[in-house]
Amino acid sequence: MVQAVDRALFLLELLSKAPAGLRLSDLAREAGLAASTTHRLLTTLEERDFVRLEPQGQHWLIGQRAFTTGLAFTRWQSFIAAAGPYLRRLRDLTRETANLGILAEGEVITVAQVESREIIRAIAPPGGRTPVMNSGMGKAIVATWPDPAIEALIASHGLRPMTSHSLRSTTEVMDEIRRIRRVGFALDNEEFTPGLRCIAAVVWSPLGEPLGAISVSALAQRMASRETVRIGLQVLAVAREMTAALGGVAGAGAYGPEAGSPEAGSQADLDPAT
């Protein structure tokens, strides 16, 4: 633990509980710190707009940056809550586990899940992380990026082959990205866990940015290759419905068949095995 960071965060917690603000002496006493140390931490936080000193110079208050940071969490909570009905519908359509994921630092974080009612089912509890190129949701999101940004991601985070099916080179990744852009959905073909497959599609924000992705995951024996096209189009349709419900719009990186005509392309084009 970094002591200075821990102390600064504790001061923010104290201020968050005091709408009228706190004096320096009160903060120092409650934090168990010397007044000089407390003042040094507060002035650093003030420079970043996480705290502010009232005009009279007596009380320290929560700053705008702390508020907007907290608001970001609220937005994600709203996004997760809004996804619930669509995840349940996807689960009911496919009879498999439905997931919601977001991208963070080269990994996909599962933030919500509706479990399959099957006795044997795929489960990746919320909070779990998967390397982006081993994840259907990760690949669905990244496929919206320009090619140079994808190559930079690989250069920064590398590829982490987990199974014999995992992608192992930039060439393999870009071939996979082209396939995703052609069909409109992404496939994790036992690339993270042997025996498990996942099919995913991106969800867009009102600003035309990829918010995250939804997916269904299942045992490979139940999600056979001949089923991936049918399930993929179901996932794609629900992702588009969720995007519309959120007021989202497909951005510059949009890909796949035109909305309303998911049959576009030949069977060979849509088959992830090709």
N, C-alpha and C positions, 0 to 999 in steps of 0.2 A: 504494500500500500504506500502511495506517495503522500506523505504527511501534509504537505501544504495543500494539495488538492482536497484531501479529506477534510481539513479544517475549513477551507473555503466553501465546500458543499454544505458543511454543517451550519455555517453562518447563513447560507441561503435558506436552509430549512428553518432556522430560527426566524428569519425575516418573513418567510411565507406564512407563519402563524401569527404575525403581528401587523394587521392592516394599517395601523396608525404609525408603524415604524418603531425602531428601538434606538436608544442612545448608544454611543460607543461604549460607555462604561457598562451598560446593561448587557450588551452583546458579549463583551469580554468576560463578564462574570458568568453568564450562562454557558459560554463555550469553554470556560476554564482556561482562558488565554490571557497573556499580558496585553494591556491596552495597545502597546506599540505594535505587537504582532497582529492584533485584530485590525488596527488601522491600516497596516501595510496590506493585508489581505483584502480589505474593503476597497482601498483605492485601486488595487489591481482589477477587482471585479467592476468597479465604477468605470474604468477605462474601456472595458468590454461591454458596458451598458447593462450588466447583470444586476447592479444595484445603483441607487442614486441617493444623494444627500439632499434633503429638503432645502428650499431656499433659505430658511432661517439657520441652516447648518446645525440643527440639533438632533434630528432623527434620520436614520438610514432606512431606506425603503427598497422593496423589490423593483428592479429596473425593467425596461421594455424588452430587452433581449431575453430575460428569464421568462417573461410572459409569452413571447412568441415561441420559445423553445417548448414550453409546456403546451402551447396550442398545437404544436406539431404532433404531440402524443394524442391529443384529443381528436385531431383529424384522422390519425390512424385507427383510433378506437371507433370512430364513426364509420370508417371504411370497412372495418371488420364486422361491425354490427349490420351494415347494409348488405354484406356478402352472405349473411346467414340463409335467407330464403333461397338464394341461387345455389348455394352449396347443397342444401337439402333437396332441391329439385334435381340437381345433377346426380346426387346419390340415388334418388328414386328412379331416375331415368336409366341409370347404368347398373344399379344394385351394388355399386362399389364405393369405396371411401372417396370423399370429395375434399379437396384441400384449397387453401388460399395461401399464397406466398409472396414475399417481397424480396427485393435484391438489396444486399448490404455487404460491401467490402469483398466482392468476389464470391459470395455465398448466397444461397437462397435460404431464408428463414420461413418456416411454416408458422403462420400466425393464427390460423383457424382451421378447423377440421370437423367434418361430419362423417362419422364412422359408418361403414357398410353394416348391414344387418346380417350378413353372412357369418356363419360360425368361425370360419377361417378367413381372415381379412387382413389387408395391408393397413398398418398404423404407423404413423410418424408423428408423435405427440407435438403439439404446438411448442415452438421454441427451438425445435430441432433445426440443425443447419446442414446443408448439402453443397458441395462445390458446384458452382454455377453450371459448368459443362457436363456434370453428371446428373443434372436435374432437368426434367421436362419443363418445369416452370421457369427455371433459369434460362434455358435456351429459348423459350417462347418470348421472354422479355428482351434478351440480348439481340434477338433477330430483328428487333426494331431499330437497332443502332446502325450507324454507318460502319462499313467494313473496317476502316482504320481504327475506330473506337473498339471494335471487337478484338482486333489484333493487339491493341495496346492493353486491353484487359488480360489477354493471355500472357503477354510479356510481363505484366505486373504480378499476376497471381499464379501463373503457370497452369498446367493441366495436372490433375491428380487422378490417374487411372485407379479405379477401385476394383474393377472386375475385368474379365477378358473382353467385355463388350465396350468398355470405356473408350472415349476419344483420346488419341495419343499424339496428335500433331495438329498444327495450325491448318494444314491442308484438309485433314479430316473434319475439323471444326467448320471450316468455310463451306465444304461440301454439304455438311449437315444444315448449316444456316440457309443455304440456297434451297434445300428441300423444304425446310420449314416455311420459308417465304412463298414457295410455290403452293403448298397445300393449306397453310393457314393455322396449323397446330404443330406442336412439338412432341417428340416421343423420347422418353427415357427407357431404352430397351435393355433392362437389366444392367444399367451402367453404374448404379450406385450399390444396389443389393442384388445378388444373384436370385433369380426366381421372382422378382418384382418388376412390373412395368408401370409406367405413368404416362398419361397423355394430357397435355396442357395447352392453354390459349391465353393470350394477353388481355388485360383489362386496362382501358384508357381513362385518363383524367379529363376534366373539362378544358384543360390547357393543351390537350393533345400529347401528354406525356404518358408513358407506360406506368400505371400505378402499381401493378403487380400482375399476378396470373392466377388462374384457377386450374385445377387438374382433377383427374380421377386416377387412383392407384389401385392395382390389383395384382393377384398372383398371375404370373405369366401363363400358367396353364388355363386360366379363365379368360385372360385377355390375349387370345391367340392372334396371330398376324392377320387373319381374315377378319377379325373384329376391330382392328385398330382404326380402319377408315370410318366405320359406322360410329364408333365411340368418339373419334376425333371430331367429326362433324357435329356431334351433340355437344361436346365441350365448347367448340367454336361458337355454336349458336347461343349457348347460355352465357358465354363471356361477352358476346355482343349485346345481349339483352341487359346484362349487368352494367355494361358501359353506358348504354342508353339511359338506364334508370338513375345512374349517378350524374347524368348530364355530360358524360364524357364524349369526346370526339377522337376518332382515329387520327393520329398525327402524321408527320412527314414520313415516319418509318413504317407506316401501315403496310401489311402484306396479306396474301391469301386471296381466296375467291371473293368476289364482290358480295357485300351483304345482300341477303335475299336470294343468292344463287350459289349455294355451297356445292352444287353438283359440277361447277366449272372444272374443266380438266378431265383427263382420262383416268380410268381406274389405275393405270400404271403410275400416273403422276401423283395420285393421292396415296398410293400404297407406300408406307414408310419403309418397307423392305427394299424398295427400288432405289 
